[in-house]
Amino acid sequence: MSASSPRPPVPARRAGLSRRRRAGFLVAALLLSLTLAFAAGELVLRAIFAGGGRQIMGAPGGEFEYTYRDAAIESRAPATSGAKRPDRIRLALLGDSITYGVGVREWQDAYPARLLRNLNADGERYELDAFAYPGKNIDGHVRTMRAISETHDPDLVLYQWYVNDLEIGVQHQPVRRWWQRWHGHEHLRRASFLYFFLDDRLSRALPGEGPGYQAHLVATYGPNTEGWARFRHQFHRWALDATRGSRRALVWLYPQVPVSGTPVLAPIHEAMRDLGSTATTLPCPAALWTRSDGTWEDGHEAGLQRVWRWTGDGETALVSPEIPLAPGRYDVRLRLRLDDPAGDAYRVRTIVNGEERRPFEWPLDYMRPEGRWWTQHLPLEIGGTAEARVRWEIVLPRGAVFSLADLRVPLRYPKLTVMDLTSDLTGFDTHVSLFDAHPNARAHEVIARRLAGWVREARPAPAVSAGAHGNPLH
């Protein structure tokens, strides 16, 4: 065959086979490259995060290892024993996972132990108990405070507050991304450092479907919401118990850090700081009231307001939640509106410890013109030295259409201080690890130092008589 002779054509079958082989080779090479890259990433991350979850909070590869003051009961804070000695000042610390020291390996590095060392460094004799566990909310703090006020007799009460304390009943559900919904997701998170790392970084960088945690809190528990009102009633119960026998009580606010610009949770923190002012108000919006038995027709709902029509026989009542109140004089205010008159008058009954006080009664002519909001003053005086249980009932005639906004009780807590630690915990990394936002040992040191300053200032405060706690405005 001469050099210029044409080459015989390649059979079509061999050409197709050659293309398939090249494609298969490329796919195999790509898979091998990805496998090697993932393997290298896995090895690098295991080297960087040596010890895994046992030593790095939130990392995969085991459960974080703690030290305990008493391993039998998993206690991670100092504790008192026996009756209180007259030469000791006793502190009670309440909190959640922050006070428990989640993510801080050595229990001596968490702020309760640091606080006690700080206070006793100059020879002063303090002792403390910490009542904390991860996930504890305001209802848990109320139960704890009621118990320890009778059994531990603390001189000073320090309550560590965090935004999750607001959650009563409605818990936020974490937003799951599309790749987190397959059945092997949780297994890979526990088994692979690389998968865990990528999942953590992508979850923080990419927006989820639906509101995030902070947006959920503001929408559900922000000021002027039903959730905030329910929290305030629980907090009021806590504040009465915390200030009844102690010299002083402190609520200190742990922020969402790091802080940049105007924090999403700023309205909630501002509302919490207001609780330590000289005058505050306990809201009781219509959304918290209940209706006695009978036939009702519901109207529209505007925010926390409610519109009702009573169509049963005779009279009926709207009933407020029962509120514990300390002895004193109160100028309670009720805001309502008559939309469609019926009968001759409406009444408001005040029930104190199960006994009815003289009712307030207003003719319907007083409420005209219809559709106008009215604020009614309901003066209340509670004598003696013990707190009372109070509720209010609005008595409606049959056929009345009636709108209720809220009832407000003016209060002050003279022995209560609210302290925001946002400024103290900005400017440095407070997180225990790349994967967990709990405060690290340095943040606990800052917290202990700030709390020790407050304790030393509060110590010389004179004792207040038992009848003066939680007094209303006069």
TAMO-V212411 format. One record per backbone hydrogen bond with DSSP energy under -1.0 kcal/mol. NH is the residue of the N-H (numbers start at 1). CO is the residue of the C=O. E is the energy in kcal/mol with one decimal. If there is no record, write none. Layout:
nh=NH co=CO e=E
nh=NH co=CO e=E
This chain:
nh=5 co=2 e=-1.4
nh=15 co=11 e=-2.0
nh=16 co=12 e=-2.4
nh=17 co=13 e=-2.0
nh=18 co=14 e=-2.2
nh=19 co=15 e=-2.1
nh=20 co=16 e=-2.1
nh=21 co=17 e=-2.2
nh=22 co=18 e=-2.3
nh=23 co=19 e=-2.5
nh=24 co=20 e=-2.8
nh=25 co=21 e=-2.8
nh=26 co=22 e=-2.5
nh=27 co=23 e=-2.5
nh=28 co=24 e=-2.7
nh=29 co=25 e=-2.8
nh=30 co=26 e=-2.5
nh=31 co=27 e=-2.8
nh=32 co=28 e=-2.6
nh=33 co=29 e=-2.6
nh=34 co=30 e=-2.7
nh=35 co=31 e=-2.7
nh=36 co=32 e=-2.8
nh=37 co=33 e=-2.8
nh=38 co=34 e=-2.9
nh=39 co=35 e=-2.7
nh=40 co=36 e=-2.8
nh=41 co=37 e=-2.8
nh=42 co=38 e=-2.7
nh=43 co=39 e=-2.5
nh=44 co=40 e=-2.7
nh=45 co=41 e=-2.5
nh=46 co=42 e=-2.2
nh=47 co=43 e=-1.8
nh=48 co=44 e=-2.6
nh=49 co=45 e=-3.0
nh=52 co=49 e=-2.1
nh=53 co=60 e=-1.7
nh=54 co=51 e=-1.3
nh=55 co=52 e=-1.6
nh=56 co=52 e=-2.3
nh=59 co=56 e=-1.9
nh=65 co=54 e=-2.4
nh=67 co=105 e=-2.2
nh=69 co=75 e=-2.3
nh=70 co=75 e=-1.4
nh=75 co=70 e=-2.3
nh=88 co=85 e=-1.7
nh=89 co=125 e=-1.6
nh=91 co=127 e=-2.6
nh=92 co=156 e=-2.2
nh=93 co=129 e=-3.1
nh=94 co=158 e=-2.7
nh=95 co=131 e=-1.6
nh=100 co=96 e=-2.2
nh=101 co=97 e=-1.2
nh=102 co=97 e=-2.4
nh=104 co=101 e=-2.1
nh=109 co=106 e=-1.8
nh=110 co=107 e=-1.0
nh=114 co=110 e=-1.9
nh=115 co=111 e=-3.1
nh=116 co=112 e=-1.9
nh=117 co=113 e=-2.2
nh=118 co=114 e=-2.5
nh=119 co=115 e=-2.5
nh=120 co=116 e=-2.1
nh=123 co=120 e=-1.3
nh=127 co=89 e=-2.2
nh=129 co=91 e=-1.9
nh=131 co=93 e=-3.6
nh=136 co=133 e=-1.5
nh=138 co=165 e=-1.6
nh=141 co=137 e=-1.9
nh=142 co=138 e=-2.2
nh=143 co=139 e=-1.7
nh=144 co=140 e=-2.2
nh=145 co=141 e=-2.8
nh=146 co=142 e=-2.2
nh=147 co=143 e=-1.7
nh=148 co=144 e=-2.8
nh=149 co=145 e=-1.9
nh=151 co=147 e=-1.6
nh=152 co=148 e=-2.5
nh=153 co=148 e=-1.1
nh=155 co=90 e=-2.3
nh=156 co=90 e=-1.9
nh=157 co=248 e=-1.7
nh=158 co=92 e=-2.9
nh=159 co=250 e=-3.4
nh=160 co=94 e=-3.5
nh=161 co=252 e=-2.9
nh=165 co=162 e=-2.6
nh=166 co=163 e=-1.8
nh=167 co=164 e=-1.2
nh=180 co=177 e=-1.4
nh=181 co=178 e=-1.1
nh=185 co=182 e=-1.7
nh=188 co=184 e=-2.2
nh=189 co=185 e=-2.2
nh=190 co=186 e=-1.6
nh=191 co=187 e=-1.7
nh=192 co=188 e=-3.1
nh=196 co=192 e=-2.0
nh=197 co=193 e=-2.7
nh=198 co=194 e=-2.8
nh=199 co=195 e=-2.6
nh=200 co=196 e=-2.5
nh=201 co=197 e=-2.6
nh=202 co=198 e=-2.6
nh=203 co=199 e=-2.1
nh=204 co=200 e=-1.4
nh=205 co=201 e=-1.9
nh=206 co=202 e=-2.8
nh=216 co=212 e=-2.3
nh=217 co=213 e=-2.2
nh=218 co=214 e=-2.3
nh=219 co=215 e=-2.3
nh=220 co=216 e=-2.3
nh=221 co=217 e=-3.0
nh=222 co=218 e=-1.1
nh=229 co=225 e=-2.0
nh=230 co=226 e=-2.3
nh=231 co=227 e=-2.2
nh=232 co=228 e=-2.8
nh=233 co=229 e=-1.8
nh=234 co=230 e=-1.7
nh=235 co=231 e=-3.2
nh=236 co=232 e=-2.6
nh=237 co=233 e=-1.7
nh=238 co=234 e=-2.2
nh=239 co=235 e=-3.2
nh=240 co=236 e=-2.2
nh=241 co=237 e=-1.7
nh=242 co=238 e=-2.9
nh=243 co=239 e=-1.9
nh=247 co=155 e=-3.0
nh=248 co=155 e=-1.2
nh=249 co=415 e=-2.5
nh=250 co=157 e=-3.2
nh=251 co=417 e=-3.0
nh=252 co=159 e=-2.3
nh=253 co=419 e=-2.8
nh=254 co=161 e=-2.8
nh=266 co=263 e=-1.6
nh=269 co=265 e=-2.2
nh=270 co=266 e=-2.5
nh=271 co=267 e=-2.0
nh=272 co=268 e=-2.2
nh=273 co=269 e=-2.5
nh=274 co=270 e=-1.8
nh=275 co=272 e=-1.1
nh=276 co=273 e=-1.6
nh=277 co=274 e=-1.7
nh=280 co=411 e=-3.0
nh=282 co=409 e=-2.9
nh=284 co=407 e=-1.8
nh=286 co=405 e=-2.1
nh=288 co=285 e=-2.2
nh=289 co=286 e=-1.5
nh=290 co=319 e=-3.0
nh=292 co=317 e=-2.3
nh=297 co=309 e=-2.0
nh=299 co=307 e=-2.5
nh=305 co=302 e=-2.1
nh=306 co=404 e=-1.8
nh=308 co=402 e=-2.6
nh=309 co=297 e=-1.4
nh=310 co=400 e=-1.7
nh=311 co=295 e=-2.2
nh=316 co=396 e=-1.6
nh=318 co=394 e=-2.1
nh=319 co=290 e=-3.4
nh=320 co=392 e=-2.8
nh=323 co=390 e=-3.5
nh=325 co=388 e=-2.8
nh=328 co=382 e=-1.9
nh=330 co=380 e=-3.5
nh=332 co=378 e=-1.1
nh=333 co=408 e=-2.2
nh=334 co=376 e=-2.8
nh=335 co=406 e=-2.8
nh=336 co=374 e=-2.4
nh=337 co=403 e=-2.6
nh=339 co=401 e=-1.8
nh=340 co=401 e=-1.7
nh=346 co=362 e=-1.9
nh=347 co=395 e=-1.3
nh=348 co=360 e=-2.8
nh=349 co=393 e=-3.2
nh=351 co=391 e=-2.9
nh=352 co=355 e=-3.0
nh=353 co=389 e=-3.3
nh=355 co=352 e=-2.0
nh=357 co=350 e=-3.2
nh=360 co=348 e=-2.6
nh=362 co=346 e=-2.3
nh=364 co=344 e=-2.5
nh=366 co=363 e=-1.1
nh=367 co=364 e=-1.0
nh=371 co=338 e=-2.5
nh=372 co=369 e=-1.0
nh=374 co=336 e=-3.3
nh=376 co=334 e=-3.5
nh=378 co=332 e=-3.4
nh=380 co=330 e=-2.6
nh=382 co=328 e=-2.8
nh=388 co=325 e=-3.1
nh=390 co=323 e=-2.5
nh=391 co=351 e=-1.9
nh=393 co=349 e=-2.5
nh=394 co=318 e=-2.5
nh=395 co=347 e=-3.0
nh=396 co=316 e=-2.8
nh=399 co=310 e=-3.7
nh=400 co=397 e=-1.8
nh=401 co=340 e=-2.1
nh=402 co=308 e=-2.6
nh=403 co=337 e=-3.0
nh=404 co=306 e=-2.4
nh=405 co=335 e=-2.5
nh=407 co=284 e=-1.3
nh=408 co=333 e=-2.8
nh=409 co=282 e=-2.1
nh=411 co=280 e=-3.3
nh=412 co=471 e=-1.4
nh=416 co=413 e=-1.9
nh=417 co=249 e=-2.3
nh=419 co=251 e=-2.7
nh=421 co=253 e=-2.0
nh=425 co=421 e=-1.5
nh=432 co=438 e=-1.7
nh=433 co=436 e=-1.4
nh=440 co=430 e=-2.4
nh=444 co=440 e=-2.3
nh=445 co=441 e=-1.9
nh=446 co=442 e=-2.0
nh=447 co=443 e=-2.6
nh=448 co=444 e=-2.6
nh=449 co=445 e=-2.1
nh=450 co=446 e=-2.2
nh=451 co=447 e=-2.6
nh=452 co=448 e=-2.4
nh=453 co=449 e=-1.5
nh=454 co=450 e=-1.6
nh=455 co=451 e=-2.6
nh=456 co=452 e=-2.2
nh=457 co=453 e=-1.7
nh=458 co=454 e=-2.5
nh=459 co=455 e=-1.8
nh=461 co=458 e=-1.5
nh=468 co=465 e=-2.0
nh=471 co=468 e=-1.0
